[in-house]
Amino acid sequence: MTAILFLLAWLHLQARVVERCRRSIRPQIERLIIENRWMERHARDAAAFEALWNRELIRLHRAHLSRPLRTVVRIGSFRRLVRAEFASILPAEIASWTFVDRASSAQASYEALMLRCLKAAGWRLDYQDQEHFVLLRARTRVVVCLRWADRDIACLPISDVAAAAERAGSATACVMTNGRFSGAARALAEEQNVLALHCSQIELLLPRDKSTVTPRSVRGTGLRLAA
């Protein structure tokens, strides 16, 4: 009887931990799918992709579960949990998130496509400052660096766009990429108040009023305008 009660308690604890972990992963599922597709596209081969993705899953497992809870939800269970969350997303949503990355293969084609997306979202190109685009929308001016990448974005584009925004007299600077930002680049973006966005996040380009709560964005809205 004691063994049965212990087993039931263990299963109940495991179910609670899995559900808690699923709730913490769900808001990040768009970013994870984008990163998964990005790794698969730019990895040298299938084995390299699997190694990169396994490393990312291990990092997430450690980030979302404390050491004691990792004994309840092991890495294999965590991998199945993420896979199940991926399966719950509609193919049309995934296609809209990854549209720009699939449709562009170089810096020039990426810039042209993203400018088309931004125009569809209501932004108007005021002028170009070297590799930076000064955009206007509803009396709001932002300076954007559009960076196509097949590797992690480093710190230089962050500091460059911050300097360009200062020259243009804009309070908002942004680097928008089809790839990913390195940890150092994200830290520098936070320090210099630069938006570090994936190309599927056009709706986050507008400056946020810190006195209000930012509404939850609608998935895929920006890229569907250009499809």
C-alpha positions as CSV (number, residue, x, y, z in Angstrom):
1,M,0.0,0.0,0.0
2,T,2.8,2.4,0.9
3,A,4.5,1.7,-2.4
4,I,1.3,2.4,-4.3
5,L,0.8,5.7,-2.4
6,F,4.4,6.7,-3.1
7,L,3.9,5.9,-6.8
8,L,0.7,8.0,-7.0
9,A,2.4,10.9,-5.2
10,W,5.3,10.7,-7.6
11,L,3.1,10.7,-10.7
12,H,1.1,13.6,-9.3
13,L,4.3,15.6,-8.7
14,Q,5.6,14.8,-12.1
15,A,2.3,15.9,-13.8
16,R,2.4,19.2,-11.8
17,V,6.0,19.9,-12.8
18,V,5.5,19.1,-16.4
19,E,2.4,21.4,-16.6
20,R,4.4,24.2,-14.9
21,C,7.2,23.7,-17.3
22,R,4.8,23.7,-20.3
23,R,3.3,27.0,-19.1
24,S,6.8,28.6,-18.9
25,I,7.8,27.3,-22.4
26,R,4.6,28.2,-24.2
27,P,5.1,32.0,-24.4
28,Q,8.6,31.3,-26.0
29,I,7.4,28.8,-28.6
30,E,7.5,31.3,-31.5
31,R,11.1,32.2,-30.8
32,L,12.1,28.5,-30.3
33,I,10.5,27.5,-33.6
34,I,12.3,30.3,-35.4
35,E,15.6,29.3,-33.8
36,N,15.0,25.7,-34.6
37,R,14.4,26.5,-38.3
38,W,17.4,28.9,-38.3
39,M,19.7,26.2,-36.9
40,E,18.5,23.6,-39.4
41,R,18.9,26.0,-42.4
42,H,22.4,27.2,-41.5
43,A,24.0,24.1,-39.9
44,R,26.6,22.3,-41.9
45,D,24.7,19.0,-42.0
46,A,22.0,17.0,-40.1
47,A,24.4,15.9,-37.4
48,A,25.6,19.4,-36.7
49,F,22.0,20.6,-36.5
50,E,21.1,17.9,-34.0
51,A,24.1,18.8,-31.8
52,L,23.2,22.5,-31.9
53,W,19.5,21.8,-31.1
54,N,20.4,19.3,-28.3
55,R,22.7,21.9,-26.7
56,E,19.8,24.5,-26.8
57,L,17.4,22.0,-25.3
58,I,19.8,21.3,-22.4
59,R,20.2,25.0,-21.8
60,L,16.4,25.4,-21.7
61,H,16.0,22.4,-19.4
62,R,18.5,24.0,-16.9
63,A,16.9,27.5,-17.3
64,H,13.3,26.4,-16.7
65,L,13.8,23.7,-14.1
66,S,15.8,23.9,-10.8
67,R,18.2,21.0,-10.1
68,P,15.7,19.1,-7.9
69,L,13.0,19.3,-10.5
70,R,15.3,18.1,-13.2
71,T,15.2,14.7,-11.5
72,V,11.4,14.7,-12.0
73,V,11.4,15.9,-15.6
74,R,14.5,14.6,-17.3
75,I,15.9,15.8,-20.5
76,G,14.1,13.2,-22.6
77,S,10.7,14.1,-21.1
78,F,11.6,17.8,-21.6
79,R,12.5,17.1,-25.3
80,R,9.1,15.4,-25.8
81,L,7.3,18.4,-24.1
82,V,8.9,20.9,-26.5
83,R,8.1,18.6,-29.5
84,A,4.5,18.5,-28.4
85,E,4.3,22.3,-28.1
86,F,5.8,22.5,-31.6
87,A,3.1,20.1,-32.9
88,S,0.4,22.3,-31.5
89,I,1.3,25.3,-33.7
90,L,-0.4,25.6,-37.1
91,P,1.8,25.2,-40.2
92,A,0.4,28.5,-41.5
93,E,1.7,30.3,-38.4
94,I,5.1,28.8,-38.8
95,A,5.2,29.7,-42.4
96,S,4.3,33.3,-41.7
97,W,7.0,33.6,-39.0
98,T,9.7,32.2,-41.2
99,F,8.6,33.8,-44.5
100,V,11.4,36.4,-44.7
101,D,14.1,34.0,-43.8
102,R,13.0,31.6,-46.6
103,A,12.4,34.3,-49.2
104,S,15.8,36.1,-48.8
105,S,19.3,34.6,-49.3
106,A,21.5,37.7,-49.1
107,Q,21.7,41.2,-47.6
108,A,20.2,43.0,-50.6
109,S,17.2,40.7,-51.1
110,Y,16.6,40.8,-47.3
111,E,16.6,44.6,-47.2
112,A,14.3,44.9,-50.1
113,L,11.8,42.4,-48.7
114,M,11.9,43.9,-45.2
115,L,11.4,47.4,-46.5
116,R,8.3,46.1,-48.3
117,C,7.1,44.5,-45.1
118,L,7.7,47.7,-43.1
119,K,5.8,49.8,-45.8
120,A,2.9,47.4,-45.5
121,A,2.9,47.9,-41.7
122,G,2.6,51.7,-42.2
123,W,6.2,52.8,-42.0
124,R,7.6,55.3,-44.6
125,L,11.3,55.5,-45.5
126,D,12.5,59.1,-44.8
127,Y,16.1,58.7,-45.9
128,Q,19.0,56.2,-45.7
129,D,22.1,56.9,-43.5
130,Q,24.7,54.5,-44.9
131,E,23.4,51.1,-44.0
132,H,20.7,52.4,-41.6
133,F,17.1,53.3,-42.6
134,V,15.3,56.2,-41.0
135,L,11.6,55.4,-40.9
136,L,8.6,57.5,-40.1
137,R,5.1,56.5,-38.9
138,A,2.6,58.7,-37.1
139,R,5.2,61.4,-36.2
140,T,7.4,58.7,-34.8
141,R,11.0,58.4,-36.2
142,V,13.0,55.2,-35.8
143,V,16.4,54.2,-37.1
144,V,16.6,50.5,-38.3
145,C,19.5,48.4,-39.3
146,L,18.3,45.4,-41.4
147,R,20.9,42.7,-41.1
148,W,20.7,39.4,-43.0
149,A,22.8,36.7,-41.2
150,D,23.8,33.1,-41.3
151,R,25.5,33.3,-37.9
152,D,24.8,35.1,-34.6
153,I,24.7,38.9,-34.7
154,A,27.6,40.4,-32.8
155,C,27.9,43.8,-31.0
156,L,29.0,46.1,-33.8
157,P,25.5,46.5,-35.5
158,I,24.1,47.4,-32.1
159,S,26.6,50.2,-31.3
160,D,26.4,51.4,-35.0
161,V,22.6,51.8,-35.0
162,A,22.7,53.5,-31.6
163,A,25.1,56.1,-33.1
164,A,23.0,56.5,-36.2
165,A,19.9,57.1,-34.1
166,E,21.7,59.8,-32.2
167,R,22.7,61.5,-35.5
168,A,19.1,61.3,-36.7
169,G,17.7,62.7,-33.4
170,S,15.6,59.5,-32.8
171,A,14.9,58.0,-29.5
172,T,14.4,54.5,-31.0
173,A,17.1,52.4,-32.6
174,C,16.6,48.8,-33.8
175,V,18.5,46.0,-35.4
176,M,16.1,43.6,-37.2
177,T,17.6,40.3,-38.4
178,N,16.5,37.0,-39.8
179,G,19.0,35.3,-37.6
180,R,19.8,35.4,-33.8
181,F,21.7,37.7,-31.5
182,S,24.7,36.6,-29.5
183,G,24.4,36.9,-25.7
184,A,26.9,39.9,-25.7
185,A,24.8,41.6,-28.4
186,R,21.6,41.3,-26.4
187,A,23.3,42.6,-23.3
188,L,24.7,45.6,-25.2
189,A,21.2,46.2,-26.8
190,E,19.7,46.3,-23.3
191,E,22.4,48.7,-22.1
192,Q,22.1,51.1,-25.1
193,N,18.3,50.9,-25.3
194,V,18.4,49.3,-28.8
195,L,15.6,47.0,-29.9
196,A,17.0,43.6,-31.0
197,L,14.2,42.1,-33.0
198,H,13.7,39.1,-35.2
199,C,12.2,40.0,-38.6
200,S,8.9,38.4,-37.6
201,Q,8.5,41.0,-34.8
202,I,7.7,44.1,-36.9
203,E,4.8,45.0,-34.6
204,L,7.2,45.5,-31.7
205,L,9.1,48.3,-33.6
206,L,6.9,51.1,-32.2
207,P,8.3,52.7,-29.1
208,R,6.8,51.2,-25.9
209,D,5.2,53.5,-23.3
210,K,6.8,52.3,-20.1
211,S,3.8,53.6,-18.1
212,T,1.5,51.1,-19.8
213,V,1.5,47.4,-20.2
214,T,2.5,46.2,-23.7
215,P,-0.4,44.3,-25.2
216,R,0.4,40.7,-26.4
217,S,1.4,40.8,-30.0
218,V,-0.6,38.8,-32.6
219,R,1.6,36.1,-34.1
220,G,2.6,36.4,-37.7
221,T,0.8,39.7,-38.3
222,G,3.8,41.6,-39.7
223,L,4.9,39.0,-42.2
224,R,1.5,38.1,-43.6
225,L,1.3,41.7,-44.9
226,A,4.2,41.0,-47.2
227,A,3.3,37.4,-48.2
